[in-house]
Amino acid sequence: MGNKEDFYSKSQLERNMLQKLIKFSIENKLTIGILTVALIIW
């Protein structure tokens, strides 16, 4: 029983980290895209 709860909390933690990583990478891509466009225009 305890193992199942540990596994659940661990999977929740990993999911949260994955969501943060995805959000971070999307924001980075946006930033890189904006910089690239700015360089092209400049």
Wavefront OBJ file of the C-alpha trace (Angstrom):
o trace
v 0.000 0.000 0.000
v 2.774 2.390 0.956
v 4.698 1.563 -2.187
v 1.707 2.443 -4.358
v 1.360 5.831 -2.651
v 5.095 6.478 -3.043
v 4.883 5.602 -6.731
v 1.856 7.877 -7.176
v 3.521 10.857 -5.477
v 6.693 10.217 -7.486
v 4.772 10.130 -10.770
v 2.974 13.337 -9.762
v 6.322 15.004 -9.056
v 7.766 13.822 -12.378
v 4.678 15.077 -14.206
v 5.018 18.504 -12.563
v 8.700 18.634 -13.526
v 7.866 17.590 -17.086
v 5.213 20.313 -17.358
v 7.701 22.906 -16.059
v 10.312 21.671 -18.537
v 7.840 21.827 -21.443
v 6.709 25.319 -20.406
v 10.358 26.401 -20.064
v 11.290 25.025 -23.504
v 8.240 26.680 -25.112
v 9.175 30.022 -23.531
v 12.769 29.544 -24.715
v 11.604 28.800 -28.266
v 9.443 31.929 -28.166
v 12.398 34.003 -26.951
v 14.727 32.523 -29.577
v 12.088 33.103 -32.260
v 11.629 36.746 -31.219
v 15.411 37.291 -31.170
v 15.762 35.690 -34.613
v 12.977 37.864 -36.061
v 14.516 40.950 -34.434
v 17.906 40.094 -35.965
v 16.365 39.535 -39.407
v 14.472 42.849 -39.239
v 17.506 44.654 -37.824
l 1 2 3 4 5 6 7 8 9 10 11 12 13 14 15 16 17 18 19 20 21 22 23 24 25 26 27 28 29 30 31 32 33 34 35 36 37 38 39 40 41 42
